[in-house]
Amino acid sequence: MCIKRKVVLMALHSHLVKTQNYNWAQLVLWYLQGRRLNTWQVLVINLALDIAGFKEYKING
């Protein structure tokens, strides 16, 4: 995984925890841990990245 993408995802995870979006934060954490995600889980992470303004760091399922 690209270092920049990992840093962006860690920052996204931190922000989601601060804003109490624990379900979305858990999905980001699972991705960072290398777990295999379902299509809808990848879509949720990509949506969060899109909302945060990090379209270039979207992930592939």
mmCIF file of the N, C-alpha and C atoms, coordinates in Angstrom:
data_MODEL
# 
_entry.id   MODEL 
# 
loop_
_atom_site.group_PDB 
_atom_site.id 
_atom_site.type_symbol 
_atom_site.label_atom_id 
_atom_site.label_alt_id 
_atom_site.label_comp_id 
_atom_site.label_asym_id 
_atom_site.label_entity_id 
_atom_site.label_seq_id 
_atom_site.pdbx_PDB_ins_code 
_atom_site.Cartn_x 
_atom_site.Cartn_y 
_atom_site.Cartn_z 
_atom_site.occupancy 
_atom_site.B_iso_or_equiv 
_atom_site.pdbx_formal_charge 
_atom_site.auth_seq_id 
_atom_site.auth_comp_id 
_atom_site.auth_asym_id 
_atom_site.auth_atom_id 
_atom_site.pdbx_PDB_model_num 
ATOM 1   N N  . MET A 1 1  ? 0.851   -1.175 0.000  1.00 0.00 ? 1  MET A N  1 
ATOM 2   C CA . MET A 1 1  ? 0.000   0.000  0.000  1.00 0.00 ? 1  MET A CA 1 
ATOM 3   C C  . MET A 1 1  ? 0.895   1.235  0.000  1.00 0.00 ? 1  MET A C  1 
ATOM 4   N N  . CYS A 1 2  ? 0.521   2.204  -0.775 1.00 0.00 ? 2  CYS A N  1 
ATOM 5   C CA . CYS A 1 2  ? 1.240   3.471  -0.869 1.00 0.00 ? 2  CYS A CA 1 
ATOM 6   C C  . CYS A 1 2  ? 1.263   4.169  0.495  1.00 0.00 ? 2  CYS A C  1 
ATOM 7   N N  . ILE A 1 3  ? 2.400   4.746  0.849  1.00 0.00 ? 3  ILE A N  1 
ATOM 8   C CA . ILE A 1 3  ? 2.548   5.414  2.148  1.00 0.00 ? 3  ILE A CA 1 
ATOM 9   C C  . ILE A 1 3  ? 1.551   6.565  2.289  1.00 0.00 ? 3  ILE A C  1 
ATOM 10  N N  . LYS A 1 4  ? 1.387   7.362  1.235  1.00 0.00 ? 4  LYS A N  1 
ATOM 11  C CA . LYS A 1 4  ? 0.453   8.491  1.304  1.00 0.00 ? 4  LYS A CA 1 
ATOM 12  C C  . LYS A 1 4  ? -0.974  8.003  1.539  1.00 0.00 ? 4  LYS A C  1 
ATOM 13  N N  . ARG A 1 5  ? -1.359  6.936  0.849  1.00 0.00 ? 5  ARG A N  1 
ATOM 14  C CA . ARG A 1 5  ? -2.711  6.392  1.023  1.00 0.00 ? 5  ARG A CA 1 
ATOM 15  C C  . ARG A 1 5  ? -2.900  5.894  2.451  1.00 0.00 ? 5  ARG A C  1 
ATOM 16  N N  . LYS A 1 6  ? -1.882  5.244  2.989  1.00 0.00 ? 6  LYS A N  1 
ATOM 17  C CA . LYS A 1 6  ? -1.975  4.731  4.360  1.00 0.00 ? 6  LYS A CA 1 
ATOM 18  C C  . LYS A 1 6  ? -2.125  5.875  5.359  1.00 0.00 ? 6  LYS A C  1 
ATOM 19  N N  . VAL A 1 7  ? -1.370  6.952  5.169  1.00 0.00 ? 7  VAL A N  1 
ATOM 20  C CA . VAL A 1 7  ? -1.463  8.111  6.058  1.00 0.00 ? 7  VAL A CA 1 
ATOM 21  C C  . VAL A 1 7  ? -2.845  8.752  5.952  1.00 0.00 ? 7  VAL A C  1 
ATOM 22  N N  . VAL A 1 8  ? -3.360  8.883  4.736  1.00 0.00 ? 8  VAL A N  1 
ATOM 23  C CA . VAL A 1 8  ? -4.697  9.454  4.540  1.00 0.00 ? 8  VAL A CA 1 
ATOM 24  C C  . VAL A 1 8  ? -5.745  8.580  5.212  1.00 0.00 ? 8  VAL A C  1 
ATOM 25  N N  . LEU A 1 9  ? -5.633  7.268  5.063  1.00 0.00 ? 9  LEU A N  1 
ATOM 26  C CA . LEU A 1 9  ? -6.605  6.363  5.681  1.00 0.00 ? 9  LEU A CA 1 
ATOM 27  C C  . LEU A 1 9  ? -6.514  6.396  7.209  1.00 0.00 ? 9  LEU A C  1 
ATOM 28  N N  . MET A 1 10 ? -5.306  6.533  7.753  1.00 0.00 ? 10 MET A N  1 
ATOM 29  C CA . MET A 1 10 ? -5.166  6.631  9.214  1.00 0.00 ? 10 MET A CA 1 
ATOM 30  C C  . MET A 1 10 ? -5.775  7.936  9.719  1.00 0.00 ? 10 MET A C  1 
ATOM 31  N N  . ALA A 1 11 ? -5.585  9.018  8.978  1.00 0.00 ? 11 ALA A N  1 
ATOM 32  C CA . ALA A 1 11 ? -6.190  10.299 9.357  1.00 0.00 ? 11 ALA A CA 1 
ATOM 33  C C  . ALA A 1 11 ? -7.710  10.223 9.249  1.00 0.00 ? 11 ALA A C  1 
ATOM 34  N N  . LEU A 1 12 ? -8.199  9.561  8.208  1.00 0.00 ? 12 LEU A N  1 
ATOM 35  C CA . LEU A 1 12 ? -9.642  9.379  8.050  1.00 0.00 ? 12 LEU A CA 1 
ATOM 36  C C  . LEU A 1 12 ? -10.207 8.568  9.206  1.00 0.00 ? 12 LEU A C  1 
ATOM 37  N N  . HIS A 1 13 ? -9.508  7.507  9.588  1.00 0.00 ? 13 HIS A N  1 
ATOM 38  C CA . HIS A 1 13 ? -9.949  6.679  10.716 1.00 0.00 ? 13 HIS A CA 1 
ATOM 39  C C  . HIS A 1 13 ? -10.023 7.519  11.986 1.00 0.00 ? 13 HIS A C  1 
ATOM 40  N N  . SER A 1 14 ? -9.008  8.315  12.235 1.00 0.00 ? 14 SER A N  1 
ATOM 41  C CA . SER A 1 14 ? -8.985  9.168  13.422 1.00 0.00 ? 14 SER A CA 1 
ATOM 42  C C  . SER A 1 14 ? -10.150 10.153 13.413 1.00 0.00 ? 14 SER A C  1 
ATOM 43  N N  . HIS A 1 15 ? -10.405 10.751 12.264 1.00 0.00 ? 15 HIS A N  1 
ATOM 44  C CA . HIS A 1 15 ? -11.513 11.705 12.160 1.00 0.00 ? 15 HIS A CA 1 
ATOM 45  C C  . HIS A 1 15 ? -12.863 11.017 12.382 1.00 0.00 ? 15 HIS A C  1 
ATOM 46  N N  . LEU A 1 16 ? -13.023 9.832  11.821 1.00 0.00 ? 16 LEU A N  1 
ATOM 47  C CA . LEU A 1 16 ? -14.289 9.109  11.984 1.00 0.00 ? 16 LEU A CA 1 
ATOM 48  C C  . LEU A 1 16 ? -14.530 8.736  13.444 1.00 0.00 ? 16 LEU A C  1 
ATOM 49  N N  . VAL A 1 17 ? -13.478 8.388  14.158 1.00 0.00 ? 17 VAL A N  1 
ATOM 50  C CA . VAL A 1 17 ? -13.624 8.078  15.587 1.00 0.00 ? 17 VAL A CA 1 
ATOM 51  C C  . VAL A 1 17 ? -14.005 9.343  16.357 1.00 0.00 ? 17 VAL A C  1 
ATOM 52  N N  . LYS A 1 18 ? -13.343 10.461 16.052 1.00 0.00 ? 18 LYS A N  1 
ATOM 53  C CA . LYS A 1 18 ? -13.648 11.720 16.742 1.00 0.00 ? 18 LYS A CA 1 
ATOM 54  C C  . LYS A 1 18 ? -15.091 12.152 16.523 1.00 0.00 ? 18 LYS A C  1 
ATOM 55  N N  . THR A 1 19 ? -15.617 11.883 15.324 1.00 0.00 ? 19 THR A N  1 
ATOM 56  C CA . THR A 1 19 ? -16.992 12.274 15.015 1.00 0.00 ? 19 THR A CA 1 
ATOM 57  C C  . THR A 1 19 ? -17.987 11.162 15.329 1.00 0.00 ? 19 THR A C  1 
ATOM 58  N N  . GLN A 1 20 ? -17.514 10.124 15.993 1.00 0.00 ? 20 GLN A N  1 
ATOM 59  C CA . GLN A 1 20 ? -18.320 9.002  16.475 1.00 0.00 ? 20 GLN A CA 1 
ATOM 60  C C  . GLN A 1 20 ? -18.988 8.202  15.358 1.00 0.00 ? 20 GLN A C  1 
ATOM 61  N N  . ASN A 1 21 ? -18.339 8.116  14.207 1.00 0.00 ? 21 ASN A N  1 
ATOM 62  C CA . ASN A 1 21 ? -18.783 7.248  13.118 1.00 0.00 ? 21 ASN A CA 1 
ATOM 63  C C  . ASN A 1 21 ? -18.011 5.930  13.236 1.00 0.00 ? 21 ASN A C  1 
ATOM 64  N N  . TYR A 1 22 ? -18.325 5.192  14.287 1.00 0.00 ? 22 TYR A N  1 
ATOM 65  C CA . TYR A 1 22 ? -17.528 4.015  14.634 1.00 0.00 ? 22 TYR A CA 1 
ATOM 66  C C  . TYR A 1 22 ? -17.622 2.895  13.602 1.00 0.00 ? 22 TYR A C  1 
ATOM 67  N N  . ASN A 1 23 ? -18.766 2.713  12.978 1.00 0.00 ? 23 ASN A N  1 
ATOM 68  C CA . ASN A 1 23 ? -18.905 1.648  11.984 1.00 0.00 ? 23 ASN A CA 1 
ATOM 69  C C  . ASN A 1 23 ? -18.011 1.916  10.777 1.00 0.00 ? 23 ASN A C  1 
ATOM 70  N N  . TRP A 1 24 ? -18.000 3.157  10.303 1.00 0.00 ? 24 TRP A N  1 
ATOM 71  C CA . TRP A 1 24 ? -17.145 3.508  9.173  1.00 0.00 ? 24 TRP A CA 1 
ATOM 72  C C  . TRP A 1 24 ? -15.681 3.425  9.578  1.00 0.00 ? 24 TRP A C  1 
ATOM 73  N N  . ALA A 1 25 ? -15.367 3.860  10.786 1.00 0.00 ? 25 ALA A N  1 
ATOM 74  C CA . ALA A 1 25 ? -13.986 3.801  11.273 1.00 0.00 ? 25 ALA A CA 1 
ATOM 75  C C  . ALA A 1 25 ? -13.502 2.354  11.343 1.00 0.00 ? 25 ALA A C  1 
ATOM 76  N N  . GLN A 1 26 ? -14.378 1.452  11.747 1.00 0.00 ? 26 GLN A N  1 
ATOM 77  C CA . GLN A 1 26 ? -14.020 0.028  11.823 1.00 0.00 ? 26 GLN A CA 1 
ATOM 78  C C  . GLN A 1 26 ? -13.683 -0.525 10.441 1.00 0.00 ? 26 GLN A C  1 
ATOM 79  N N  . LEU A 1 27 ? -14.429 -0.121 9.426  1.00 0.00 ? 27 LEU A N  1 
ATOM 80  C CA . LEU A 1 27 ? -14.147 -0.584 8.062  1.00 0.00 ? 27 LEU A CA 1 
ATOM 81  C C  . LEU A 1 27 ? -12.777 -0.102 7.596  1.00 0.00 ? 27 LEU A C  1 
ATOM 82  N N  . VAL A 1 28 ? -12.445 1.148  7.889  1.00 0.00 ? 28 VAL A N  1 
ATOM 83  C CA . VAL A 1 28 ? -11.131 1.683  7.506  1.00 0.00 ? 28 VAL A CA 1 
ATOM 84  C C  . VAL A 1 28 ? -10.032 0.914  8.232  1.00 0.00 ? 28 VAL A C  1 
ATOM 85  N N  . LEU A 1 29 ? -10.243 0.636  9.505  1.00 0.00 ? 29 LEU A N  1 
ATOM 86  C CA . LEU A 1 29 ? -9.256  -0.115 10.282 1.00 0.00 ? 29 LEU A CA 1 
ATOM 87  C C  . LEU A 1 29 ? -9.070  -1.516 9.711  1.00 0.00 ? 29 LEU A C  1 
ATOM 88  N N  . TRP A 1 30 ? -10.162 -2.173 9.362  1.00 0.00 ? 30 TRP A N  1 
ATOM 89  C CA . TRP A 1 30 ? -10.062 -3.511 8.759  1.00 0.00 ? 30 TRP A CA 1 
ATOM 90  C C  . TRP A 1 30 ? -9.242  -3.460 7.476  1.00 0.00 ? 30 TRP A C  1 
ATOM 91  N N  . TYR A 1 31 ? -9.460  -2.435 6.646  1.00 0.00 ? 31 TYR A N  1 
ATOM 92  C CA . TYR A 1 31 ? -8.699  -2.316 5.411  1.00 0.00 ? 31 TYR A CA 1 
ATOM 93  C C  . TYR A 1 31 ? -7.211  -2.119 5.713  1.00 0.00 ? 31 TYR A C  1 
ATOM 94  N N  . LEU A 1 32 ? -6.910  -1.266 6.695  1.00 0.00 ? 32 LEU A N  1 
ATOM 95  C CA . LEU A 1 32 ? -5.513  -1.033 7.065  1.00 0.00 ? 32 LEU A CA 1 
ATOM 96  C C  . LEU A 1 32 ? -4.852  -2.295 7.608  1.00 0.00 ? 32 LEU A C  1 
ATOM 97  N N  . GLN A 1 33 ? -5.631  -3.168 8.244  1.00 0.00 ? 33 GLN A N  1 
ATOM 98  C CA . GLN A 1 33 ? -5.105  -4.420 8.781  1.00 0.00 ? 33 GLN A CA 1 
ATOM 99  C C  . GLN A 1 33 ? -4.954  -5.490 7.703  1.00 0.00 ? 33 GLN A C  1 
ATOM 100 N N  . GLY A 1 34 ? -5.425  -5.207 6.499  1.00 0.00 ? 34 GLY A N  1 
ATOM 101 C CA . GLY A 1 34 ? -5.265  -6.140 5.396  1.00 0.00 ? 34 GLY A CA 1 
ATOM 102 C C  . GLY A 1 34 ? -6.397  -7.137 5.240  1.00 0.00 ? 34 GLY A C  1 
ATOM 103 N N  . ARG A 1 35 ? -7.495  -6.909 5.924  1.00 0.00 ? 35 ARG A N  1 
ATOM 104 C CA . ARG A 1 35 ? -8.638  -7.817 5.778  1.00 0.00 ? 35 ARG A CA 1 
ATOM 105 C C  . ARG A 1 35 ? -9.289  -7.627 4.422  1.00 0.00 ? 35 ARG A C  1 
ATOM 106 N N  . ARG A 1 36 ? -9.870  -8.705 3.928  1.00 0.00 ? 36 ARG A N  1 
ATOM 107 C CA . ARG A 1 36 ? -10.588 -8.658 2.658  1.00 0.00 ? 36 ARG A CA 1 
ATOM 108 C C  . ARG A 1 36 ? -11.979 -8.084 2.919  1.00 0.00 ? 36 ARG A C  1 
ATOM 109 N N  . LEU A 1 37 ? -12.359 -7.070 2.153  1.00 0.00 ? 37 LEU A N  1 
ATOM 110 C CA . LEU A 1 37 ? -13.625 -6.383 2.362  1.00 0.00 ? 37 LEU A CA 1 
ATOM 111 C C  . LEU A 1 37 ? -14.619 -6.709 1.254  1.00 0.00 ? 37 LEU A C  1 
ATOM 112 N N  . ASN A 1 38 ? -15.897 -6.652 1.598  1.00 0.00 ? 38 ASN A N  1 
ATOM 113 C CA . ASN A 1 38 ? -16.962 -6.810 0.610  1.00 0.00 ? 38 ASN A CA 1 
ATOM 114 C C  . ASN A 1 38 ? -17.037 -5.559 -0.255 1.00 0.00 ? 38 ASN A C  1 
ATOM 115 N N  . THR A 1 39 ? -17.755 -5.661 -1.361 1.00 0.00 ? 39 THR A N  1 
ATOM 116 C CA . THR A 1 39 ? -17.894 -4.531 -2.276 1.00 0.00 ? 39 THR A CA 1 
ATOM 117 C C  . THR A 1 39 ? -18.519 -3.327 -1.587 1.00 0.00 ? 39 THR A C  1 
ATOM 118 N N  . TRP A 1 40 ? -19.565 -3.546 -0.793 1.00 0.00 ? 40 TRP A N  1 
ATOM 119 C CA . TRP A 1 40 ? -20.237 -2.416 -0.140 1.00 0.00 ? 40 TRP A CA 1 
ATOM 120 C C  . TRP A 1 40 ? -19.321 -1.749 0.882  1.00 0.00 ? 40 TRP A C  1 
ATOM 121 N N  . GLN A 1 41 ? -18.427 -2.524 1.510  1.00 0.00 ? 41 GLN A N  1 
ATOM 122 C CA . GLN A 1 41 ? -17.499 -1.945 2.477  1.00 0.00 ? 41 GLN A CA 1 
ATOM 123 C C  . GLN A 1 41 ? -16.478 -1.049 1.777  1.00 0.00 ? 41 GLN A C  1 
ATOM 124 N N  . VAL A 1 42 ? -16.027 -1.470 0.613  1.00 0.00 ? 42 VAL A N  1 
ATOM 125 C CA . VAL A 1 42 ? -15.105 -0.651 -0.182 1.00 0.00 ? 42 VAL A CA 1 
ATOM 126 C C  . VAL A 1 42 ? -15.808 0.629  -0.625 1.00 0.00 ? 42 VAL A C  1 
ATOM 127 N N  . LEU A 1 43 ? -17.081 0.501  -1.013 1.00 0.00 ? 43 LEU A N  1 
ATOM 128 C CA . LEU A 1 43 ? -17.846 1.679  -1.423 1.00 0.00 ? 43 LEU A CA 1 
ATOM 129 C C  . LEU A 1 43 ? -17.990 2.681  -0.280 1.00 0.00 ? 43 LEU A C  1 
ATOM 130 N N  . VAL A 1 44 ? -18.191 2.188  0.939  1.00 0.00 ? 44 VAL A N  1 
ATOM 131 C CA . VAL A 1 44 ? -18.314 3.072  2.104  1.00 0.00 ? 44 VAL A CA 1 
ATOM 132 C C  . VAL A 1 44 ? -17.006 3.822  2.343  1.00 0.00 ? 44 VAL A C  1 
ATOM 133 N N  . ILE A 1 45 ? -15.884 3.118  2.276  1.00 0.00 ? 45 ILE A N  1 
ATOM 134 C CA . ILE A 1 45 ? -14.583 3.773  2.471  1.00 0.00 ? 45 ILE A CA 1 
ATOM 135 C C  . ILE A 1 45 ? -14.342 4.808  1.375  1.00 0.00 ? 45 ILE A C  1 
ATOM 136 N N  . ASN A 1 46 ? -14.648 4.447  0.129  1.00 0.00 ? 46 ASN A N  1 
ATOM 137 C CA . ASN A 1 46 ? -14.460 5.390  -0.971 1.00 0.00 ? 46 ASN A CA 1 
ATOM 138 C C  . ASN A 1 46 ? -15.374 6.602  -0.834 1.00 0.00 ? 46 ASN A C  1 
ATOM 139 N N  . LEU A 1 47 ? -16.589 6.394  -0.336 1.00 0.00 ? 47 LEU A N  1 
ATOM 140 C CA . LEU A 1 47 ? -17.495 7.512  -0.099 1.00 0.00 ? 47 LEU A CA 1 
ATOM 141 C C  . LEU A 1 47 ? -16.927 8.445  0.969  1.00 0.00 ? 47 LEU A C  1 
ATOM 142 N N  . ALA A 1 48 ? -16.393 7.878  2.040  1.00 0.00 ? 48 ALA A N  1 
ATOM 143 C CA . ALA A 1 48 ? -15.794 8.694  3.104  1.00 0.00 ? 48 ALA A CA 1 
ATOM 144 C C  . ALA A 1 48 ? -14.593 9.478  2.569  1.00 0.00 ? 48 ALA A C  1 
ATOM 145 N N  . LEU A 1 49 ? -13.776 8.842  1.734  1.00 0.00 ? 49 LEU A N  1 
ATOM 146 C CA . LEU A 1 49 ? -12.633 9.540  1.136  1.00 0.00 ? 49 LEU A CA 1 
ATOM 147 C C  . LEU A 1 49 ? -13.104 10.658 0.211  1.00 0.00 ? 49 LEU A C  1 
ATOM 148 N N  . ASP A 1 50 ? -14.176 10.396 -0.531 1.00 0.00 ? 50 ASP A N  1 
ATOM 149 C CA . ASP A 1 50 ? -14.735 11.398 -1.439 1.00 0.00 ? 50 ASP A CA 1 
ATOM 150 C C  . ASP A 1 50 ? -15.264 12.600 -0.657 1.00 0.00 ? 50 ASP A C  1 
ATOM 151 N N  . ILE A 1 51 ? -15.985 12.342 0.423  1.00 0.00 ? 51 ILE A N  1 
ATOM 152 C CA . ILE A 1 51 ? -16.523 13.422 1.252  1.00 0.00 ? 51 ILE A CA 1 
ATOM 153 C C  . ILE A 1 51 ? -15.390 14.247 1.866  1.00 0.00 ? 51 ILE A C  1 
ATOM 154 N N  . ALA A 1 52 ? -14.308 13.564 2.246  1.00 0.00 ? 52 ALA A N  1 
ATOM 155 C CA . ALA A 1 52 ? -13.166 14.251 2.864  1.00 0.00 ? 52 ALA A CA 1 
ATOM 156 C C  . ALA A 1 52 ? -12.301 14.990 1.845  1.00 0.00 ? 52 ALA A C  1 
ATOM 157 N N  . GLY A 1 53 ? -12.562 14.785 0.553  1.00 0.00 ? 53 GLY A N  1 
ATOM 158 C CA . GLY A 1 53 ? -11.801 15.480 -0.480 1.00 0.00 ? 53 GLY A CA 1 
ATOM 159 C C  . GLY A 1 53 ? -10.550 14.751 -0.927 1.00 0.00 ? 53 GLY A C  1 
ATOM 160 N N  . PHE A 1 54 ? -10.493 13.448 -0.706 1.00 0.00 ? 54 PHE A N  1 
ATOM 161 C CA . PHE A 1 54 ? -9.325  12.649 -1.094 1.00 0.00 ? 54 PHE A CA 1 
ATOM 162 C C  . PHE A 1 54 ? -9.693  11.631 -2.168 1.00 0.00 ? 54 PHE A C  1 
ATOM 163 N N  . LYS A 1 55 ? -10.259 12.109 -3.273 1.00 0.00 ? 55 LYS A N  1 
ATOM 164 C CA . LYS A 1 55 ? -10.690 11.217 -4.352 1.00 0.00 ? 55 LYS A CA 1 
ATOM 165 C C  . LYS A 1 55 ? -9.532  10.404 -4.928 1.00 0.00 ? 55 LYS A C  1 
ATOM 166 N N  . GLU A 1 56 ? -8.346  10.999 -4.956 1.00 0.00 ? 56 GLU A N  1 
ATOM 167 C CA . GLU A 1 56 ? -7.200  10.330 -5.580 1.00 0.00 ? 56 GLU A CA 1 
ATOM 168 C C  . GLU A 1 56 ? -6.693  9.137  -4.773 1.00 0.00 ? 56 GLU A C  1 
ATOM 169 N N  . TYR A 1 57 ? -7.183  8.973  -3.547 1.00 0.00 ? 57 TYR A N  1 
ATOM 170 C CA . TYR A 1 57 ? -6.731  7.866  -2.702 1.00 0.00 ? 57 TYR A CA 1 
ATOM 171 C C  . TYR A 1 57 ? -7.783  6.770  -2.555 1.00 0.00 ? 57 TYR A C  1 
ATOM 172 N N  . LYS A 1 58 ? -8.759  6.739  -3.452 1.00 0.00 ? 58 LYS A N  1 
ATOM 173 C CA . LYS A 1 58 ? -9.789  5.702  -3.380 1.00 0.00 ? 58 LYS A CA 1 
ATOM 174 C C  . LYS A 1 58 ? -9.139  4.329  -3.513 1.00 0.00 ? 58 LYS A C  1 
ATOM 175 N N  . ILE A 1 59 ? -9.787  3.338  -2.907 1.00 0.00 ? 59 ILE A N  1 
ATOM 176 C CA . ILE A 1 59 ? -9.232  1.984  -2.902 1.00 0.00 ? 59 ILE A CA 1 
ATOM 177 C C  . ILE A 1 59 ? -9.993  1.103  -3.887 1.00 0.00 ? 59 ILE A C  1 
ATOM 178 N N  . ASN A 1 60 ? -9.362  0.016  -4.257 1.00 0.00 ? 60 ASN A N  1 
ATOM 179 C CA . ASN A 1 60 ? -9.990  -0.972 -5.134 1.00 0.00 ? 60 ASN A CA 1 
ATOM 180 C C  . ASN A 1 60 ? -10.414 -2.166 -4.306 1.00 0.00 ? 60 ASN A C  1 
ATOM 181 N N  . GLY A 1 61 ? -11.545 -2.738 -4.639 1.00 0.00 ? 61 GLY A N  1 
ATOM 182 C CA . GLY A 1 61 ? -12.047 -3.888 -3.888 1.00 0.00 ? 61 GLY A CA 1 
ATOM 183 C C  . GLY A 1 61 ? -11.478 -5.104 -4.376 1.00 0.00 ? 61 GLY A C  1 
# 
